[in-house]
Amino acid sequence: MITTFAMTLLADAPRQSGPDFGKASPAGLVVTLLLLIAVVALVWSMNKHLRRLPESFDPEHPEPDQAVDDGTVGGVDSVETEAESKSKDA
């Protein structure tokens, strides 16, 4: 039953057997080759740039957090100096 149905569908399918059937345009080959060349060039360039990167981006001498640098979290700027306290008292 299924094979009969499949054969009916295949028999009713349009036949493509004209003079241009199965021929590809040379422009498609040119576009494909250009895209392949572009991909190879991009991969080569990326590898060249990746080789220049350091092994690790960790700093050699770690610095304190930015919040401490800004004086917002118990940094040096948040502590009053003696000169500031004397000027406030006077």
N, CA, C and O atoms as a GROMACS GRO file, in nm:
protein
  360
    1MET      N    1   0.081  -0.118   0.000
    1MET     CA    2   0.000   0.000   0.000
    1MET      C    3   0.086   0.126   0.000
    1MET      O    4   0.065   0.217  -0.080
    2ILE      N    5   0.185   0.129   0.091
    2ILE     CA    6   0.271   0.247   0.099
    2ILE      C    7   0.357   0.260  -0.027
    2ILE      O    8   0.379   0.370  -0.076
    3THR      N    9   0.404   0.149  -0.077
    3THR     CA   10   0.487   0.156  -0.197
    3THR      C   11   0.406   0.202  -0.317
    3THR      O   12   0.458   0.273  -0.403
    4THR      N   13   0.281   0.164  -0.326
    4THR     CA   14   0.195   0.209  -0.435
    4THR      C   15   0.174   0.360  -0.428
    4THR      O   16   0.177   0.429  -0.529
    5PHE      N   17   0.152   0.410  -0.306
    5PHE     CA   18   0.134   0.553  -0.287
    5PHE      C   19   0.261   0.630  -0.322
    5PHE      O   20   0.256   0.734  -0.386
    6ALA      N   21   0.376   0.577  -0.280
    6ALA     CA   22   0.504   0.642  -0.310
    6ALA      C   23   0.531   0.641  -0.460
    6ALA      O   24   0.579   0.740  -0.514
    7MET      N   25   0.502   0.532  -0.527
    7MET     CA   26   0.524   0.524  -0.672
    7MET      C   27   0.433   0.622  -0.745
    7MET      O   28   0.473   0.679  -0.847
    8THR      N   29   0.312   0.642  -0.696
    8THR     CA   30   0.220   0.738  -0.758
    8THR      C   31   0.274   0.879  -0.745
    8THR      O   32   0.268   0.956  -0.840
    9LEU      N   33   0.327   0.912  -0.627
    9LEU     CA   34   0.384   1.046  -0.607
    9LEU      C   35   0.507   1.068  -0.695
    9LEU      O   36   0.524   1.175  -0.753
   10LEU      N   37   0.591   0.966  -0.705
   10LEU     CA   38   0.712   0.980  -0.787
   10LEU      C   39   0.679   0.987  -0.935
   10LEU      O   40   0.746   1.058  -1.010
   11ALA      N   41   0.577   0.916  -0.979
   11ALA     CA   42   0.539   0.915  -1.120
   11ALA      C   43   0.479   1.049  -1.161
   11ALA      O   44   0.493   1.092  -1.275
   12ASP      N   45   0.410   1.116  -1.066
   12ASP     CA   46   0.347   1.244  -1.097
   12ASP      C   47   0.443   1.362  -1.084
   12ASP      O   48   0.406   1.475  -1.118
   13ALA      N   49   0.564   1.340  -1.036
   13ALA     CA   50   0.659   1.449  -1.018
   13ALA      C   51   0.702   1.505  -1.153
   13ALA      O   52   0.719   1.429  -1.249
   14PRO      N   53   0.719   1.636  -1.162
   14PRO     CA   54   0.764   1.693  -1.290
   14PRO      C   55   0.905   1.649  -1.324
   14PRO      O   56   0.990   1.638  -1.236
   15ARG      N   57   0.928   1.625  -1.446
   15ARG     CA   58   1.061   1.580  -1.492
   15ARG      C   59   1.142   1.702  -1.536
   15ARG      O   60   1.098   1.782  -1.619
   16GLN      N   61   1.260   1.713  -1.478
   16GLN     CA   62   1.349   1.824  -1.512
   16GLN      C   63   1.462   1.768  -1.597
   16GLN      O   64   1.561   1.718  -1.544
   17SER      N   65   1.447   1.776  -1.725
   17SER     CA   66   1.551   1.720  -1.811
   17SER      C   67   1.580   1.811  -1.929
   17SER      O   68   1.613   1.766  -2.038
   18GLY      N   69   1.566   1.944  -1.904
   18GLY     CA   70   1.593   2.040  -2.010
   18GLY      C   71   1.742   2.051  -2.037
   18GLY      O   72   1.823   1.986  -1.971
   19PRO      N   73   1.780   2.135  -2.136
   19PRO     CA   74   1.921   2.147  -2.172
   19PRO      C   75   2.006   2.210  -2.060
   19PRO      O   76   2.126   2.186  -2.055
   20ASP      N   77   1.945   2.290  -1.971
   20ASP     CA   78   2.023   2.354  -1.864
   20ASP      C   79   2.012   2.282  -1.730
   20ASP      O   80   2.064   2.330  -1.630
   21PHE      N   81   1.946   2.167  -1.728
   21PHE     CA   82   1.929   2.096  -1.602
   21PHE      C   83   2.062   2.040  -1.552
   21PHE      O   84   2.133   1.972  -1.626
   22GLY      N   85   2.095   2.071  -1.425
   22GLY     CA   86   2.216   2.017  -1.364
   22GLY      C   87   2.341   2.098  -1.390
   22GLY      O   88   2.448   2.059  -1.345
   23LYS      N   89   2.330   2.209  -1.460
   23LYS     CA   90   2.449   2.290  -1.488
   23LYS      C   91   2.455   2.405  -1.388
   23LYS      O   92   2.354   2.470  -1.360
   24ALA      N   93   2.572   2.428  -1.336
   24ALA     CA   94   2.591   2.537  -1.240
   24ALA      C   95   2.662   2.652  -1.310
   24ALA      O   96   2.737   2.633  -1.406
   25SER      N   97   2.637   2.769  -1.261
   25SER     CA   98   2.700   2.888  -1.318
   25SER      C   99   2.844   2.899  -1.268
   25SER      O  100   2.872   2.867  -1.153
   26PRO      N  101   2.936   2.944  -1.353
   26PRO     CA  102   3.074   2.966  -1.307
   26PRO      C  103   3.082   3.077  -1.201
   26PRO      O  104   3.177   3.082  -1.123
   27ALA      N  105   2.983   3.166  -1.200
   27ALA     CA  106   2.984   3.272  -1.099
   27ALA      C  107   2.970   3.213  -0.959
   27ALA      O  108   3.027   3.266  -0.864
   28GLY      N  109   2.895   3.107  -0.944
   28GLY     CA  110   2.882   3.041  -0.814
   28GLY      C  111   3.014   2.986  -0.765
   28GLY      O  112   3.044   2.994  -0.646
   29LEU      N  113   3.093   2.930  -0.856
   29LEU     CA  114   3.225   2.879  -0.819
   29LEU      C  115   3.316   2.993  -0.776
   29LEU      O  116   3.390   2.981  -0.678
   30VAL      N  117   3.310   3.104  -0.848
   30VAL     CA  118   3.395   3.220  -0.815
   30VAL      C  119   3.357   3.274  -0.677
   30VAL      O  120   3.445   3.303  -0.596
   31VAL      N  121   3.228   3.288  -0.650
   31VAL     CA  122   3.184   3.339  -0.520
   31VAL      C  123   3.227   3.243  -0.409
   31VAL      O  124   3.275   3.288  -0.305
   32THR      N  125   3.212   3.115  -0.430
   32THR     CA  126   3.252   3.016  -0.330
   32THR      C  127   3.401   3.023  -0.303
   32THR      O  128   3.444   3.019  -0.187
   33LEU      N  129   3.481   3.032  -0.407
   33LEU     CA  130   3.626   3.042  -0.389
   33LEU      C  131   3.666   3.170  -0.317
   33LEU      O  132   3.755   3.169  -0.232
   34LEU      N  133   3.600   3.282  -0.349
   34LEU     CA  134   3.630   3.408  -0.280
   34LEU      C  135   3.595   3.399  -0.132
   34LEU      O  136   3.669   3.449  -0.047
   35LEU      N  137   3.483   3.337  -0.101
   35LEU     CA  138   3.446   3.321   0.038
   35LEU      C  139   3.545   3.230   0.112
   35LEU      O  140   3.580   3.258   0.227
   36LEU      N  141   3.590   3.124   0.049
   36LEU     CA  142   3.689   3.036   0.111
   36LEU      C  143   3.821   3.109   0.136
   36LEU      O  144   3.882   3.093   0.241
   37ILE      N  145   3.864   3.189   0.039
   37ILE     CA  146   3.987   3.267   0.055
   37ILE      C  147   3.971   3.366   0.170
   37ILE      O  148   4.064   3.385   0.249
   38ALA      N  149   3.856   3.430   0.180
   38ALA     CA  150   3.832   3.526   0.288
   38ALA      C  151   3.835   3.457   0.424
   38ALA      O  152   3.892   3.510   0.519
   39VAL      N  153   3.775   3.340   0.434
   39VAL     CA  154   3.775   3.267   0.562
   39VAL      C  155   3.917   3.226   0.600
   39VAL      O  156   3.956   3.241   0.716
   40VAL      N  157   3.994   3.177   0.506
   40VAL     CA  158   4.132   3.138   0.535
   40VAL      C  159   4.213   3.259   0.580
   40VAL      O  160   4.292   3.249   0.674
   41ALA      N  161   4.195   3.374   0.514
   41ALA     CA  162   4.268   3.495   0.552
   41ALA      C  163   4.228   3.542   0.692
   41ALA      O  164   4.314   3.584   0.769
   42LEU      N  165   4.101   3.534   0.724
   42LEU     CA  166   4.056   3.576   0.857
   42LEU      C  167   4.108   3.483   0.966
   42LEU      O  168   4.148   3.530   1.073
   43VAL      N  169   4.109   3.354   0.942
   43VAL     CA  170   4.161   3.259   1.040
   43VAL      C  171   4.311   3.280   1.059
   43VAL      O  172   4.360   3.276   1.172
   44TRP      N  173   4.383   3.303   0.953
   44TRP     CA  174   4.527   3.328   0.962
   44TRP      C  175   4.555   3.454   1.042
   44TRP      O  176   4.643   3.455   1.128
   45SER      N  177   4.480   3.560   1.015
   45SER     CA  178   4.497   3.685   1.087
   45SER      C  179   4.462   3.670   1.235
   45SER      O  180   4.533   3.722   1.320
   46MET      N  181   4.355   3.598   1.264
   46MET     CA  182   4.316   3.578   1.404
   46MET      C  183   4.422   3.500   1.479
   46MET      O  184   4.456   3.534   1.592
   47ASN      N  185   4.476   3.396   1.418
   47ASN     CA  186   4.582   3.318   1.482
   47ASN      C  187   4.706   3.403   1.507
   47ASN      O  188   4.771   3.390   1.610
   48LYS      N  189   4.738   3.490   1.413
   48LYS     CA  190   4.854   3.578   1.427
   48LYS      C  191   4.834   3.672   1.546
   48LYS      O  192   4.927   3.694   1.624
   49HIS      N  193   4.714   3.726   1.562
   49HIS     CA  194   4.686   3.815   1.674
   49HIS      C  195   4.681   3.739   1.806
   49HIS      O  196   4.726   3.791   1.908
   50LEU      N  197   4.628   3.618   1.805
   50LEU     CA  198   4.620   3.540   1.928
   50LEU      C  199   4.758   3.498   1.978
   50LEU      O  200   4.778   3.485   2.098
   51ARG      N  201   4.852   3.476   1.888
   51ARG     CA  202   4.988   3.441   1.930
   51ARG      C  203   5.055   3.555   2.003
   51ARG      O  204   5.144   3.532   2.085
   52ARG      N  205   5.014   3.679   1.977
   52ARG     CA  206   5.076   3.796   2.040
   52ARG      C  207   5.022   3.822   2.181
   52ARG      O  208   5.080   3.900   2.256
   53LEU      N  209   4.911   3.758   2.218
   53LEU     CA  210   4.852   3.781   2.349
   53LEU      C  211   4.937   3.719   2.458
   53LEU      O  212   5.004   3.618   2.436
   54PRO      N  213   4.935   3.780   2.577
   54PRO     CA  214   5.010   3.720   2.688
   54PRO      C  215   4.943   3.592   2.736
   54PRO      O  216   4.827   3.566   2.705
   55GLU      N  217   5.020   3.512   2.811
   55GLU     CA  218   4.967   3.387   2.864
   55GLU      C  219   4.849   3.412   2.956
   55GLU      O  220   4.750   3.337   2.955
   56SER      N  221   4.860   3.518   3.037
   56SER     CA  222   4.755   3.548   3.134
   56SER      C  223   4.738   3.699   3.143
   56SER      O  224   4.834   3.774   3.124
   57PHE      N  225   4.617   3.743   3.172
   57PHE     CA  226   4.591   3.885   3.187
   57PHE      C  227   4.593   3.927   3.334
   57PHE      O  228   4.556   4.040   3.367
   58ASP      N  229   4.636   3.837   3.423
   58ASP     CA  230   4.646   3.873   3.564
   58ASP      C  231   4.758   3.975   3.581
   58ASP      O  232   4.865   3.960   3.522
   59PRO      N  233   4.735   4.081   3.662
   59PRO     CA  234   4.840   4.181   3.682
   59PRO      C  235   4.956   4.122   3.763
   59PRO      O  236   4.935   4.037   3.849
   60GLU      N  237   5.077   4.168   3.735
   60GLU     CA  238   5.194   4.119   3.807
   60GLU      C  239   5.190   4.165   3.952
   60GLU      O  240   5.222   4.089   4.044
   61HIS      N  241   5.150   4.290   3.972
   61HIS     CA  242   5.139   4.346   4.106
   61HIS      C  243   4.994   4.387   4.126
   61HIS      O  244   4.954   4.494   4.081
   62PRO      N  245   4.917   4.304   4.193
   62PRO     CA  246   4.774   4.338   4.207
   62PRO      C  247   4.756   4.468   4.284
   62PRO      O  248   4.821   4.492   4.386
   63GLU      N  249   4.667   4.551   4.234
   63GLU     CA  250   4.638   4.678   4.298
   63GLU      C  251   4.509   4.664   4.377
   63GLU      O  252   4.430   4.573   4.352
   64PRO      N  253   4.487   4.754   4.475
   64PRO     CA  254   4.363   4.746   4.551
   64PRO      C  255   4.242   4.770   4.463
   64PRO      O  256   4.253   4.816   4.349
   65ASP      N  257   4.127   4.737   4.517
   65ASP     CA  258   4.003   4.754   4.442
   65ASP      C  259   3.981   4.900   4.406
   65ASP      O  260   4.035   4.990   4.470
   66GLN      N  261   3.901   4.921   4.305
   66GLN     CA  262   3.871   5.057   4.260
   66GLN      C  263   3.796   5.135   4.366
   66GLN      O  264   3.815   5.256   4.379
   67ALA      N  265   3.710   5.068   4.443
   67ALA     CA  266   3.634   5.137   4.548
   67ALA      C  267   3.728   5.196   4.651
   67ALA      O  268   3.704   5.307   4.700
   68VAL      N  269   3.833   5.124   4.686
   68VAL     CA  270   3.930   5.177   4.781
   68VAL      C  271   4.007   5.292   4.719
   68VAL      O  272   4.037   5.390   4.787
   69ASP      N  273   4.039   5.282   4.590
   69ASP     CA  274   4.109   5.391   4.521
   69ASP      C  275   4.027   5.518   4.521
   69ASP      O  276   4.083   5.628   4.531
   70ASP      N  277   3.896   5.506   4.510
   70ASP     CA  278   3.810   5.624   4.506
   70ASP      C  279   3.783   5.680   4.644
   70ASP      O  280   3.729   5.790   4.656
   71GLY      N  281   3.819   5.609   4.748
   71GLY     CA  282   3.797   5.656   4.883
   71GLY      C  283   3.657   5.631   4.932
   71GLY      O  284   3.615   5.693   5.030
   72THR      N  285   3.583   5.543   4.869
   72THR     CA  286   3.446   5.518   4.911
   72THR      C  287   3.435   5.408   5.014
   72THR      O  288   3.333   5.399   5.083
   73VAL      N  289   3.537   5.324   5.028
   73VAL     CA  290   3.530   5.214   5.122
   73VAL      C  291   3.656   5.214   5.208
   73VAL      O  292   3.752   5.144   5.178
   74GLY      N  293   3.654   5.291   5.314
   74GLY     CA  294   3.763   5.288   5.412
   74GLY      C  295   3.901   5.313   5.356
   74GLY      O  296   4.000   5.266   5.413
   75GLY      N  297   3.911   5.386   5.250
   75GLY     CA  298   4.042   5.416   5.192
   75GLY      C  299   4.109   5.530   5.265
   75GLY      O  300   4.056   5.578   5.365
   76VAL      N  301   4.223   5.573   5.218
   76VAL     CA  302   4.301   5.680   5.279
   76VAL      C  303   4.223   5.810   5.275
   76VAL      O  304   4.233   5.890   5.369
   77ASP      N  305   4.148   5.835   5.171
   77ASP     CA  306   4.075   5.960   5.158
   77ASP      C  307   3.961   5.972   5.258
   77ASP      O  308   3.919   6.083   5.290
   78SER      N  309   3.910   5.861   5.308
   78SER     CA  310   3.796   5.868   5.399
   78SER      C  311   3.839   5.895   5.543
   78SER      O  312   3.755   5.929   5.626
   79VAL      N  313   3.967   5.880   5.575
   79VAL     CA  314   4.018   5.904   5.710
   79VAL      C  315   4.063   6.050   5.718
   79VAL      O  316   4.136   6.098   5.632
   80GLU      N  317   4.019   6.119   5.822
   80GLU     CA  318   4.058   6.258   5.837
   80GLU      C  319   4.204   6.266   5.880
   80GLU      O  320   4.251   6.189   5.963
   81THR      N  321   4.274   6.359   5.823
   81THR     CA  322   4.412   6.382   5.865
   81THR      C  323   4.412   6.478   5.983
   81THR      O  324   4.310   6.540   6.012
   82GLU      N  325   4.524   6.491   6.050
   82GLU     CA  326   4.534   6.578   6.167
   82GLU      C  327   4.511   6.723   6.128
   82GLU      O  328   4.449   6.798   6.204
   83ALA      N  329   4.560   6.764   6.011
   83ALA     CA  330   4.546   6.902   5.970
   83ALA      C  331   4.399   6.936   5.944
   83ALA      O  332   4.354   7.046   5.977
   84GLU      N  333   4.323   6.843   5.887
   84GLU     CA  334   4.181   6.868   5.863
   84GLU      C  335   4.103   6.876   5.994
   84GLU      O  336   4.014   6.959   6.008
   85SER      N  337   4.138   6.791   6.090
   85SER     CA  338   4.065   6.792   6.216
   85SER      C  339   4.095   6.921   6.294
   85SER      O  340   4.006   6.973   6.362
   86LYS      N  341   4.218   6.973   6.287
   86LYS     CA  342   4.254   7.096   6.356
   86LYS      C  343   4.182   7.215   6.294
   86LYS      O  344   4.137   7.304   6.365
   87SER      N  345   4.170   7.218   6.159
   87SER     CA  346   4.103   7.329   6.094
   87SER      C  347   3.953   7.331   6.125
   87SER      O  348   3.891   7.437   6.130
   88LYS      N  349   3.894   7.212   6.147
   88LYS     CA  350   3.753   7.206   6.182
   88LYS      C  351   3.729   7.254   6.325
   88LYS      O  352   3.628   7.318   6.354
   89ASP      N  353   3.824   7.224   6.414
   89ASP     CA  354   3.809   7.263   6.554
   89ASP      C  355   3.826   7.414   6.572
   89ASP      O  356   3.767   7.472   6.664
   90ALA      N  357   3.903   7.477   6.489
   90ALA     CA  358   3.932   7.619   6.508
   90ALA      C  359   3.824   7.711   6.467
   90ALA      O  360   3.839   7.833   6.478
   0.00000   0.00000   0.00000
